[in-house]
Amino acid sequence: MHRLRRSTVLFLLWLAAAHPALAELRYTTVYKDHFVHGTTPATLYQDMIARPIVDPDDGPAFANITHDHTLSLKTATVAGACKVTDLSFAWSFVITLPKAAEESRMSPATGTLWREFVGKCRWHEEHRVGIFLDCGKAFLAHAEAMTGPAGSSALTRRSAATSTRNTRPA
């Protein structure tokens, strides 16, 4: 019986040393409206040009996504090396889409064109969320695999620096 417990403990120690922490990627997406005034394609377009959504990184846009992230990282000495033992990455996305202020006053044809346009804007921004999440997953895989000398805080700094570089889509 004692031999069984010892082998179980040794197996669990090996498992902990051989397999890094299971990383967690969480995200939230909030949608905001940017009101556009007009009832014809021409007046809607003119208003979007005159009062665009201002993207902090890319300037004027018809729709956009902004984001912020938080990284939680813990390291410990495991089997003589500094390894990641707990890793969590959370992303907060905000998608801003155009919204017609006077859609009920549009002709049926203009209303259909408007809804198609907004649908394509939504698809585009949600696709960008997917790209960001793919980058985040790649970062987590790399961060989990990082090791350093026992007792080193350099691993934590390296992981945090990597999160900034690897979470920006091309």
C-alpha positions as CSV (number, residue, x, y, z in Angstrom):
1,M,0.0,0.0,0.0
2,H,2.8,2.4,0.9
3,R,4.5,1.6,-2.4
4,L,1.3,2.5,-4.3
5,R,1.1,5.9,-2.6
6,R,4.7,6.6,-3.3
7,S,4.3,5.8,-7.0
8,T,1.2,7.9,-7.2
9,V,3.0,10.9,-5.6
10,L,5.9,10.4,-8.0
11,F,3.6,10.2,-10.9
12,L,1.8,13.4,-9.9
13,L,5.1,15.2,-9.4
14,W,6.3,14.1,-12.9
15,L,3.0,15.2,-14.4
16,A,3.3,18.6,-12.8
17,A,6.8,19.0,-14.0
18,A,6.2,17.7,-17.5
19,H,3.1,19.6,-18.2
20,P,2.8,23.3,-17.7
21,A,-0.3,25.0,-16.4
22,L,-3.4,24.9,-18.4
23,A,-3.7,28.5,-19.8
24,E,-7.0,30.2,-19.9
25,L,-8.1,32.6,-22.6
26,R,-11.3,34.6,-21.8
27,Y,-12.9,37.4,-23.7
28,T,-15.9,39.6,-23.7
29,T,-17.4,41.6,-26.5
30,V,-19.5,44.7,-26.0
31,Y,-21.3,46.4,-28.9
32,K,-21.8,50.1,-29.2
33,D,-23.9,52.2,-31.6
34,H,-22.6,55.1,-33.7
35,F,-25.6,57.0,-34.9
36,V,-25.7,57.9,-38.6
37,H,-28.2,60.5,-39.8
38,G,-29.9,60.3,-43.3
39,T,-32.6,58.5,-45.2
40,T,-30.9,57.9,-48.6
41,P,-27.7,56.2,-49.5
42,A,-26.2,59.6,-50.4
43,T,-27.1,61.3,-47.1
44,L,-26.1,58.3,-45.0
45,Y,-22.7,58.3,-46.7
46,Q,-22.2,62.0,-46.3
47,D,-23.0,61.8,-42.6
48,M,-20.5,58.9,-42.1
49,I,-17.8,60.9,-43.9
50,A,-18.6,64.0,-41.9
51,R,-18.9,62.3,-38.5
52,P,-16.9,59.1,-38.7
53,I,-16.1,56.7,-35.9
54,V,-12.6,57.6,-34.9
55,D,-10.4,54.6,-34.4
56,P,-7.6,55.3,-32.0
57,D,-5.1,53.3,-34.0
58,D,-6.3,53.7,-37.6
59,G,-8.2,57.0,-37.8
60,P,-11.7,57.5,-39.4
61,A,-13.8,54.4,-39.9
62,F,-17.3,53.2,-40.7
63,A,-17.0,50.6,-37.9
64,N,-14.2,49.6,-35.5
65,I,-13.0,47.4,-32.8
66,T,-11.0,48.5,-29.7
67,H,-9.6,46.2,-27.1
68,D,-7.8,45.9,-23.9
69,H,-6.3,42.9,-22.2
70,T,-5.2,41.7,-18.8
71,L,-2.6,39.1,-18.1
72,S,-2.3,37.0,-14.9
73,L,0.9,35.0,-14.7
74,K,2.4,33.0,-11.8
75,T,5.7,31.1,-11.9
76,A,7.3,28.7,-9.6
77,T,10.4,26.5,-9.5
78,V,9.5,23.0,-10.8
79,A,12.0,20.3,-11.2
80,G,14.9,22.8,-10.9
81,A,13.6,25.4,-13.4
82,C,11.3,28.4,-13.3
83,K,8.1,27.5,-15.1
84,V,4.7,29.0,-15.6
85,T,2.2,27.5,-13.1
86,D,-0.8,29.6,-13.7
87,L,-1.6,31.7,-16.8
88,S,-4.8,33.6,-17.6
89,F,-5.3,36.1,-20.4
90,A,-8.5,38.1,-20.6
91,W,-9.5,40.3,-23.5
92,S,-12.2,43.0,-23.6
93,F,-13.4,44.0,-27.0
94,V,-15.6,46.9,-27.9
95,I,-17.2,46.8,-31.4
96,T,-18.7,50.0,-32.6
97,L,-21.1,49.7,-35.5
98,P,-23.1,52.3,-37.5
99,K,-26.8,52.6,-36.5
100,A,-29.3,54.5,-38.6
101,A,-31.0,57.2,-36.5
102,E,-33.9,57.4,-38.9
103,E,-34.2,53.8,-40.4
104,S,-38.0,53.9,-40.2
105,R,-38.0,56.8,-42.6
106,M,-35.9,55.0,-45.2
107,S,-37.4,53.6,-48.4
108,P,-37.6,49.8,-48.4
109,A,-34.7,49.6,-50.9
110,T,-32.5,51.9,-48.8
111,G,-33.4,50.0,-45.6
112,T,-32.3,46.8,-47.2
113,L,-29.0,48.3,-48.5
114,W,-28.4,49.8,-45.0
115,R,-29.0,46.5,-43.2
116,E,-26.7,44.7,-45.6
117,F,-24.0,47.3,-45.1
118,V,-24.2,47.1,-41.3
119,G,-24.2,43.2,-41.5
120,K,-20.9,43.4,-43.5
121,C,-19.4,45.8,-41.0
122,R,-20.4,43.4,-38.1
123,W,-19.0,40.4,-39.9
124,H,-15.7,42.3,-40.6
125,E,-15.3,43.4,-36.9
126,E,-16.2,40.0,-35.5
127,H,-13.7,38.4,-37.9
128,R,-11.1,40.7,-36.4
129,V,-12.1,39.4,-32.9
130,G,-11.4,35.9,-34.2
131,I,-7.9,37.0,-35.5
132,F,-7.1,38.5,-32.1
133,L,-8.2,35.4,-30.3
134,D,-6.0,33.2,-32.6
135,C,-3.1,35.5,-31.7
136,G,-4.0,35.2,-28.0
137,K,-4.1,31.4,-28.2
138,A,-0.6,31.4,-29.9
139,F,0.7,33.6,-27.2
140,L,-0.6,31.4,-24.4
141,A,1.0,28.3,-26.0
142,H,4.4,30.1,-26.2
143,A,4.1,31.6,-22.6
144,E,3.2,28.2,-21.2
145,A,6.3,26.7,-22.7
146,M,8.7,29.3,-21.4
147,T,11.2,28.3,-18.8
148,G,14.0,30.1,-17.0
149,P,16.6,29.6,-14.2
150,A,15.1,28.6,-10.9
151,G,14.1,31.6,-8.8
152,S,14.2,34.0,-11.7
153,S,11.7,36.8,-12.2
154,A,12.9,37.3,-15.8
155,L,10.4,34.7,-17.0
156,T,7.5,36.9,-15.8
157,R,8.9,40.0,-17.5
158,R,9.6,38.0,-20.7
159,S,6.0,36.6,-20.8
160,A,4.5,40.1,-20.2
161,A,6.6,41.6,-23.0
162,T,5.6,38.7,-25.3
163,S,1.9,39.3,-24.7
164,T,2.2,42.9,-26.1
165,R,4.1,41.8,-29.2
166,N,2.1,38.6,-30.0
167,T,-1.5,39.9,-29.5
168,R,-1.5,42.4,-32.4
169,P,-2.8,40.9,-35.7
170,A,-0.9,41.8,-38.8
